Each structure stands twice: as C-alpha cells, then as structure tokens.
Amino acid sequence: MDMNGIRKSHPEPDNIGKPFAGGDEKEVLRGNEHVSYGEGTLGTSLRAFMPVRTDDGMQVGAGSDGCVLKLLRKTLYTGEPILDAELQMQGLTVWANSVPIRVHDTTVGVIATFRDKTEIRRLAERLTGVRLYSDALRAQTHEFMNKLHVILGLVHIGAYERLEGYIGEVASRHQKESGFMLRRVNVPVLAAFLLGKKSNARERGGET
C-alpha cells in the first residue's frame, strides 16, 4: 500500500487501487513494524506489517502479509488437526495443515504449514514418473529371473540342445528389440524405459 493506505497489490485484482481494509494499518504508516488481528477482504487474519522505504530511509508505503485464522481457530478450539485444506493466499493456491500443540492433554497452541499446491502437483508428477520407471525395471527383472529359471531347469534335465536353442532365441530377440528401439529413440534412458514397458506388456500377456 502507499502512504494513503491504497492497495498496490492484492491476491484479488479487483481490490487493487482500493483502501486497505481492517484499520490496523495506521501504525505501519507511522513507520512502525507490528503484528495484529484484523478483518480484511480475505477474512479474519493474523497480519504482519512492515514499512517500505527508499535507499535514503524515506518511507513510501508499507507491506503486509496475513494468515487466515479460521483454520487455526478450528484446530485450537477442537484440538483436531486439519490436513490439506485448500486456501487462497497472496494469489497462490496453497494446501494448509494445522496441528495442535498439546501439553498434558491440553491444547495450548497450533502449528500451521502452508505448501504451494502447484509445487506439490509437480512433485507428485515427478514421483509418478519414478514409479513408472520402477515398474518397468521390476518387469525387466522379473522377466530375467523367469529366463534364468528356464535355463536352470533345462540344465538340470540335461536338455542341452534345447538349452542352446533357447539361449539363442532369447539373445536374438533381445538384440532385435534393443536395435529396433535404439534406432528410433535417440535418448538411451528413454529407450531403456520403453524396453522395460515392453517387458511389462509381455509379462502381462499383452505380447508374446
């Protein structure tokens, strides 16, 4: 806000250019940092205020940041945690958690955390990618162990001619699949991933 208490920014664009709501901004416009409870456009909030000054120390405005209290009050009064509540804060969609602090079974305070929902979504997408790689590697490992069991069984029964043919068949198919994939996919990691998915499909009976 400027020195007249007019908003220069706000999570809701329609409020930009309008007077600051709550009446608790007067102290910061006199040059003092402070924290207060106030009723603003986003609801009752715990708000921190700080003067904005030029390099030569002249105050030209103030900044404020708030935390919506409804979430904290509910946890404080009920003693029950609230997890992954979706809120709008400073133009961001966040997931908020509030957990009670208990001393001798009495709730004496609340710890709140706020996470950018966009960052959480990106992390979930990365973890999903890791899971897909893991599944592909698991399928390759399972297929490899199956082949070893077949080879071991043929050795035990002395079927060496059949063993030779089986190993030749496996090696030929592996070279053919790998060559086919590497000629068409220039990224080795992606090619290996696709080979793993191919093994997964074969394991599930989708390919012979």
ZADO-1210 file (C-alpha; in nm, 4 decimals, padded with zeros to 6 digits):
<atoms>
<atom x="00.0000" y="00.0000" z="00.0000" code="MET" pos="1"/>
<atom x="00.1057" y="00.3599" z="-00.0431" code="ASP" pos="2"/>
<atom x="00.1203" y="00.6230" z="00.2331" code="MET" pos="3"/>
<atom x="-00.2509" y="00.6882" z="00.1893" code="ASN" pos="4"/>
<atom x="-00.3356" y="00.3241" z="00.2610" code="GLY" pos="5"/>
<atom x="-00.4251" y="00.2489" z="-00.1012" code="ILE" pos="6"/>
<atom x="-00.3527" y="-00.1075" z="-00.2110" code="ARG" pos="7"/>
<atom x="-00.0891" y="-00.1515" z="-00.4819" code="LYS" pos="8"/>
<atom x="-00.1215" y="-00.5307" z="-00.4869" code="SER" pos="9"/>
<atom x="-00.3707" y="-00.7944" z="-00.3738" code="HIS" pos="10"/>
<atom x="-00.4484" y="-01.1641" z="-00.4405" code="PRO" pos="11"/>
<atom x="-00.7814" y="-01.0462" z="-00.5835" code="GLU" pos="12"/>
<atom x="-00.7079" y="-00.7949" z="-00.8638" code="PRO" pos="13"/>
<atom x="-01.0385" y="-00.6098" z="-00.8120" code="ASP" pos="14"/>
<atom x="-00.9110" y="-00.4870" z="-00.4730" code="ASN" pos="15"/>
<atom x="-00.6018" y="-00.3161" z="-00.6201" code="ILE" pos="16"/>
<atom x="-00.6403" y="00.0607" z="-00.6001" code="GLY" pos="17"/>
<atom x="-00.8865" y="00.0408" z="-00.3103" code="LYS" pos="18"/>
<atom x="-00.8217" y="00.1423" z="00.0534" code="PRO" pos="19"/>
<atom x="-00.6650" y="-00.1157" z="00.2841" code="PHE" pos="20"/>
<atom x="-00.9364" y="-00.2922" z="00.4882" code="ALA" pos="21"/>
<atom x="-00.9226" y="-00.3539" z="00.8620" code="GLY" pos="22"/>
<atom x="-00.7998" y="-00.0275" z="01.0098" code="GLY" pos="23"/>
<atom x="-00.4866" y="-00.1869" z="01.1563" code="ASP" pos="24"/>
<atom x="-00.2525" y="-00.0308" z="00.9000" code="GLU" pos="25"/>
<atom x="-00.2215" y="00.3076" z="01.0745" code="LYS" pos="26"/>
<atom x="00.0717" y="00.2017" z="01.2944" code="GLU" pos="27"/>
<atom x="00.2863" y="00.0879" z="00.9997" code="VAL" pos="28"/>
<atom x="00.2107" y="00.4107" z="00.8107" code="LEU" pos="29"/>
<atom x="00.3706" y="00.5886" z="01.1059" code="ARG" pos="30"/>
<atom x="00.6863" y="00.3870" z="01.0382" code="GLY" pos="31"/>
<atom x="00.6476" y="00.1039" z="01.2889" code="ASN" pos="32"/>
<atom x="00.6533" y="-00.2683" z="01.2240" code="GLU" pos="33"/>
<atom x="00.3760" y="-00.4548" z="01.4031" code="HIS" pos="34"/>
<atom x="00.1507" y="-00.7599" z="01.4035" code="VAL" pos="35"/>
<atom x="-00.2258" y="-00.7512" z="01.4546" code="SER" pos="36"/>
<atom x="-00.5506" y="-00.9388" z="01.4177" code="TYR" pos="37"/>
<atom x="-00.7743" y="-00.7789" z="01.1607" code="GLY" pos="38"/>
<atom x="-01.0829" y="-00.8322" z="00.9484" code="GLU" pos="39"/>
<atom x="-00.9750" y="-00.7947" z="00.5863" code="GLY" pos="40"/>
<atom x="-01.1117" y="-00.8780" z="00.2439" code="THR" pos="41"/>
<atom x="-00.9965" y="-01.2405" z="00.2832" code="LEU" pos="42"/>
<atom x="-01.1449" y="-01.2846" z="00.6303" code="GLY" pos="43"/>
<atom x="-01.0086" y="-01.2530" z="00.9823" code="THR" pos="44"/>
<atom x="-00.6305" y="-01.2790" z="00.9641" code="SER" pos="45"/>
<atom x="-00.3166" y="-01.2578" z="01.1689" code="LEU" pos="46"/>
<atom x="-00.1299" y="-00.9864" z="00.9782" code="ARG" pos="47"/>
<atom x="00.2277" y="-00.8621" z="00.9870" code="ALA" pos="48"/>
<atom x="00.3126" y="-00.5097" z="00.8669" code="PHE" pos="49"/>
<atom x="00.6473" y="-00.3629" z="00.7602" code="MET" pos="50"/>
<atom x="00.7321" y="-00.0145" z="00.6284" code="PRO" pos="51"/>
<atom x="00.8666" y="00.0170" z="00.2730" code="VAL" pos="52"/>
<atom x="01.1489" y="00.2713" z="00.2497" code="ARG" pos="53"/>
<atom x="01.3730" y="00.4173" z="-00.0196" code="THR" pos="54"/>
<atom x="01.7509" y="00.3840" z="-00.0053" code="ASP" pos="55"/>
<atom x="01.7764" y="00.7124" z="00.1859" code="ASP" pos="56"/>
<atom x="01.5294" y="00.5891" z="00.4504" code="GLY" pos="57"/>
<atom x="01.2169" y="00.7788" z="00.3468" code="MET" pos="58"/>
<atom x="00.9003" y="00.5736" z="00.3920" code="GLN" pos="59"/>
<atom x="00.6965" y="00.5460" z="00.0732" code="VAL" pos="60"/>
<atom x="00.4473" y="00.2826" z="00.1754" code="GLY" pos="61"/>
<atom x="00.4047" y="-00.0459" z="00.3616" code="ALA" pos="62"/>
<atom x="00.3707" y="-00.4170" z="00.3020" code="GLY" pos="63"/>
<atom x="00.1552" y="-00.6674" z="00.4836" code="SER" pos="64"/>
<atom x="00.1116" y="-01.0422" z="00.4874" code="ASP" pos="65"/>
<atom x="-00.1616" y="-01.2381" z="00.6586" code="GLY" pos="66"/>
<atom x="-00.2660" y="-01.5846" z="00.7637" code="CYS" pos="67"/>
<atom x="-00.6370" y="-01.6682" z="00.7611" code="VAL" pos="68"/>
<atom x="-00.7345" y="-01.7550" z="01.1191" code="LEU" pos="69"/>
<atom x="-01.0390" y="-01.9734" z="01.0601" code="LYS" pos="70"/>
<atom x="-00.8197" y="-02.2798" z="01.0094" code="LEU" pos="71"/>
<atom x="-00.6123" y="-02.2092" z="01.3214" code="LEU" pos="72"/>
<atom x="-00.9108" y="-02.1344" z="01.5426" code="ARG" pos="73"/>
<atom x="-01.0863" y="-02.4568" z="01.4471" code="LYS" pos="74"/>
<atom x="-00.7802" y="-02.6613" z="01.5434" code="THR" pos="75"/>
<atom x="-00.7284" y="-02.4597" z="01.8623" code="LEU" pos="76"/>
<atom x="-01.0882" y="-02.4999" z="01.9792" code="TYR" pos="77"/>
<atom x="-01.1450" y="-02.8617" z="01.8739" code="THR" pos="78"/>
<atom x="-00.7953" y="-02.9972" z="01.9306" code="GLY" pos="79"/>
<atom x="-00.8215" y="-03.1827" z="01.5999" code="GLU" pos="80"/>
<atom x="-00.5655" y="-03.1484" z="01.3188" code="PRO" pos="81"/>
<atom x="-00.6716" y="-03.0182" z="00.9783" code="ILE" pos="82"/>
<atom x="-00.4798" y="-03.1578" z="00.6831" code="LEU" pos="83"/>
<atom x="-00.4555" y="-03.0360" z="00.3221" code="ASP" pos="84"/>
<atom x="-00.7166" y="-02.7614" z="00.3417" code="ALA" pos="85"/>
<atom x="-00.7118" y="-02.5589" z="00.0197" code="GLU" pos="86"/>
<atom x="-00.6750" y="-02.1825" z="00.0677" code="LEU" pos="87"/>
<atom x="-00.6021" y="-01.8744" z="-00.1406" code="GLN" pos="88"/>
<atom x="-00.3064" y="-01.6753" z="-00.0062" code="MET" pos="89"/>
<atom x="-00.1290" y="-01.3894" z="-00.1806" code="GLN" pos="90"/>
<atom x="-00.2559" y="-01.5037" z="-00.5179" code="GLY" pos="91"/>
<atom x="-00.1425" y="-01.8636" z="-00.4641" code="LEU" pos="92"/>
<atom x="-00.3477" y="-02.1754" z="-00.4103" code="THR" pos="93"/>
<atom x="-00.1962" y="-02.3481" z="-00.1073" code="VAL" pos="94"/>
<atom x="-00.2578" y="-02.6606" z="00.0963" code="TRP" pos="95"/>
<atom x="-00.2671" y="-02.5752" z="00.4652" code="ALA" pos="96"/>
<atom x="-00.2156" y="-02.8036" z="00.7618" code="ASN" pos="97"/>
<atom x="-00.2792" y="-02.7106" z="01.1242" code="SER" pos="98"/>
<atom x="-00.1755" y="-02.9412" z="01.4070" code="VAL" pos="99"/>
<atom x="-00.2493" y="-02.8797" z="01.7778" code="PRO" pos="100"/>
<atom x="00.0280" y="-02.8416" z="02.0347" code="ILE" pos="101"/>
<atom x="-00.0717" y="-03.0318" z="02.3481" code="ARG" pos="102"/>
<atom x="00.0690" y="-03.0117" z="02.6992" code="VAL" pos="103"/>
<atom x="-00.0755" y="-03.2645" z="02.9452" code="HIS" pos="104"/>
<atom x="-00.3692" y="-03.3315" z="02.7100" code="ASP" pos="105"/>
<atom x="-00.4493" y="-02.9600" z="02.6855" code="THR" pos="106"/>
<atom x="-00.4254" y="-02.7764" z="02.3522" code="THR" pos="107"/>
<atom x="-00.2022" y="-02.4742" z="02.4115" code="VAL" pos="108"/>
<atom x="-00.1253" y="-02.3702" z="02.0549" code="GLY" pos="109"/>
<atom x="-00.1243" y="-02.4592" z="01.6885" code="VAL" pos="110"/>
<atom x="00.1470" y="-02.5233" z="01.4306" code="ILE" pos="111"/>
<atom x="00.0448" y="-02.4350" z="01.0750" code="ALA" pos="112"/>
<atom x="00.2230" y="-02.5130" z="00.7496" code="THR" pos="113"/>
<atom x="00.1406" y="-02.3883" z="00.4005" code="PHE" pos="114"/>
<atom x="00.2503" y="-02.5528" z="00.0760" code="ARG" pos="115"/>
<atom x="00.2178" y="-02.4211" z="-00.2765" code="ASP" pos="116"/>
<atom x="-00.0288" y="-02.6540" z="-00.4481" code="LYS" pos="117"/>
<atom x="00.1485" y="-02.6094" z="-00.7825" code="THR" pos="118"/>
<atom x="00.4774" y="-02.7305" z="-00.6321" code="GLU" pos="119"/>
<atom x="00.3044" y="-03.0278" z="-00.4706" code="ILE" pos="120"/>
<atom x="00.1467" y="-03.1184" z="-00.8050" code="ARG" pos="121"/>
<atom x="00.4860" y="-03.1017" z="-00.9767" code="ARG" pos="122"/>
<atom x="00.6383" y="-03.3218" z="-00.7072" code="LEU" pos="123"/>
<atom x="00.3546" y="-03.5732" z="-00.7475" code="ALA" pos="124"/>
<atom x="00.4151" y="-03.5815" z="-01.1227" code="GLU" pos="125"/>
<atom x="00.7862" y="-03.6466" z="-01.0677" code="ARG" pos="126"/>
<atom x="00.7078" y="-03.9233" z="-00.8196" code="LEU" pos="127"/>
<atom x="00.4650" y="-04.0765" z="-01.0673" code="THR" pos="128"/>
<atom x="00.7457" y="-04.0801" z="-01.3241" code="GLY" pos="129"/>
<atom x="00.9750" y="-04.2544" z="-01.0738" code="VAL" pos="130"/>
<atom x="00.7050" y="-04.5133" z="-01.0072" code="ARG" pos="131"/>
<atom x="00.6685" y="-04.5819" z="-01.3791" code="LEU" pos="132"/>
<atom x="01.0452" y="-04.6323" z="-01.4119" code="TYR" pos="133"/>
<atom x="01.0378" y="-04.8594" z="-01.1086" code="SER" pos="134"/>
<atom x="00.7566" y="-05.0680" z="-01.2553" code="ASP" pos="135"/>
<atom x="00.9455" y="-05.1013" z="-01.5835" code="ALA" pos="136"/>
<atom x="01.2621" y="-05.2128" z="-01.4049" code="LEU" pos="137"/>
<atom x="01.0657" y="-05.4586" z="-01.1927" code="ARG" pos="138"/>
<atom x="00.9125" y="-05.6112" z="-01.5061" code="ALA" pos="139"/>
<atom x="01.2558" y="-05.6481" z="-01.6673" code="GLN" pos="140"/>
<atom x="01.3953" y="-05.8086" z="-01.3511" code="THR" pos="141"/>
<atom x="01.1012" y="-06.0486" z="-01.3268" code="HIS" pos="142"/>
<atom x="01.1340" y="-06.1481" z="-01.6915" code="GLU" pos="143"/>
<atom x="01.5095" y="-06.2000" z="-01.6494" code="PHE" pos="144"/>
<atom x="01.4546" y="-06.4263" z="-01.3450" code="MET" pos="145"/>
<atom x="01.1984" y="-06.6288" z="-01.5398" code="ASN" pos="146"/>
<atom x="01.4546" y="-06.6864" z="-01.8151" code="LYS" pos="147"/>
<atom x="01.7154" y="-06.7938" z="-01.5589" code="LEU" pos="148"/>
<atom x="01.4681" y="-07.0452" z="-01.4133" code="HIS" pos="149"/>
<atom x="01.4059" y="-07.1923" z="-01.7585" code="VAL" pos="150"/>
<atom x="01.7810" y="-07.2193" z="-01.8243" code="ILE" pos="151"/>
<atom x="01.8388" y="-07.3797" z="-01.4838" code="LEU" pos="152"/>
<atom x="01.5593" y="-07.6312" z="-01.5466" code="GLY" pos="153"/>
<atom x="01.6984" y="-07.7278" z="-01.8879" code="LEU" pos="154"/>
<atom x="02.0439" y="-07.7773" z="-01.7339" code="VAL" pos="155"/>
<atom x="01.9023" y="-07.9982" z="-01.4582" code="HIS" pos="156"/>
<atom x="01.7238" y="-08.2288" z="-01.7026" code="ILE" pos="157"/>
<atom x="02.0216" y="-08.2362" z="-01.9388" code="GLY" pos="158"/>
<atom x="01.8326" y="-08.0890" z="-02.2344" code="ALA" pos="159"/>
<atom x="02.1416" y="-07.9179" z="-02.3703" code="TYR" pos="160"/>
<atom x="02.0295" y="-07.8936" z="-02.7307" code="GLU" pos="161"/>
<atom x="01.7045" y="-07.7325" z="-02.6235" code="ARG" pos="162"/>
<atom x="01.9037" y="-07.5091" z="-02.3875" code="LEU" pos="163"/>
<atom x="02.1256" y="-07.3929" z="-02.6729" code="GLU" pos="164"/>
<atom x="01.8237" y="-07.3135" z="-02.8862" code="GLY" pos="165"/>
<atom x="01.6501" y="-07.1298" z="-02.6021" code="TYR" pos="166"/>
<atom x="01.9524" y="-06.9117" z="-02.5234" code="ILE" pos="167"/>
<atom x="01.9939" y="-06.8333" z="-02.8928" code="GLY" pos="168"/>
<atom x="01.6272" y="-06.7400" z="-02.9165" code="GLU" pos="169"/>
<atom x="01.6451" y="-06.5109" z="-02.6115" code="VAL" pos="170"/>
<atom x="01.9653" y="-06.3416" z="-02.7270" code="ALA" pos="171"/>
<atom x="01.8304" y="-06.2889" z="-03.0774" code="SER" pos="172"/>
<atom x="01.5056" y="-06.1374" z="-02.9544" code="ARG" pos="173"/>
<atom x="01.6918" y="-05.9078" z="-02.7131" code="HIS" pos="174"/>
<atom x="01.9276" y="-05.7846" z="-02.9850" code="GLN" pos="175"/>
<atom x="01.6394" y="-05.7330" z="-03.2246" code="LYS" pos="176"/>
<atom x="01.4286" y="-05.5380" z="-02.9727" code="GLU" pos="177"/>
<atom x="01.7219" y="-05.3275" z="-02.8496" code="SER" pos="178"/>
<atom x="01.8389" y="-05.2468" z="-03.2008" code="GLY" pos="179"/>
<atom x="01.4882" y="-05.1562" z="-03.3122" code="PHE" pos="180"/>
<atom x="01.4365" y="-04.9244" z="-03.0147" code="MET" pos="181"/>
<atom x="01.7784" y="-04.7554" z="-03.0287" code="LEU" pos="182"/>
<atom x="01.7423" y="-04.6821" z="-03.3997" code="ARG" pos="183"/>
<atom x="01.4181" y="-04.4949" z="-03.3359" code="ARG" pos="184"/>
<atom x="01.4774" y="-04.3395" z="-02.9914" code="VAL" pos="185"/>
<atom x="01.7927" y="-04.1322" z="-02.9590" code="ASN" pos="186"/>
<atom x="01.7730" y="-04.0962" z="-02.5799" code="VAL" pos="187"/>
<atom x="01.9212" y="-04.4113" z="-02.4184" code="PRO" pos="188"/>
<atom x="01.7337" y="-04.3682" z="-02.0890" code="VAL" pos="189"/>
<atom x="01.4010" y="-04.3354" z="-02.2704" code="LEU" pos="190"/>
<atom x="01.4843" y="-04.6325" z="-02.4925" code="ALA" pos="191"/>
<atom x="01.5623" y="-04.8433" z="-02.1846" code="ALA" pos="192"/>
<atom x="01.2340" y="-04.7305" z="-02.0264" code="PHE" pos="193"/>
<atom x="01.0365" y="-04.8324" z="-02.3352" code="LEU" pos="194"/>
<atom x="01.2108" y="-05.1699" z="-02.3410" code="LEU" pos="195"/>
<atom x="01.1052" y="-05.2120" z="-01.9798" code="GLY" pos="196"/>
<atom x="00.7449" y="-05.1304" z="-02.0696" code="LYS" pos="197"/>
<atom x="00.7675" y="-05.3858" z="-02.3498" code="LYS" pos="198"/>
<atom x="00.8795" y="-05.6446" z="-02.0950" code="SER" pos="199"/>
<atom x="00.5938" y="-05.5414" z="-01.8702" code="ASN" pos="200"/>
<atom x="00.3447" y="-05.5911" z="-02.1523" code="ALA" pos="201"/>
<atom x="00.4926" y="-05.9313" z="-02.2304" code="ARG" pos="202"/>
<atom x="00.4732" y="-06.0260" z="-01.8610" code="GLU" pos="203"/>
<atom x="00.1039" y="-05.9302" z="-01.8515" code="ARG" pos="204"/>
<atom x="00.0315" y="-06.1393" z="-02.1599" code="GLY" pos="205"/>
<atom x="-00.0107" y="-05.8437" z="-02.3911" code="GLY" pos="206"/>
<atom x="00.2737" y="-05.9562" z="-02.6156" code="GLU" pos="207"/>
<atom x="00.4364" y="-06.2893" z="-02.6908" code="THR" pos="208"/>
</atoms>
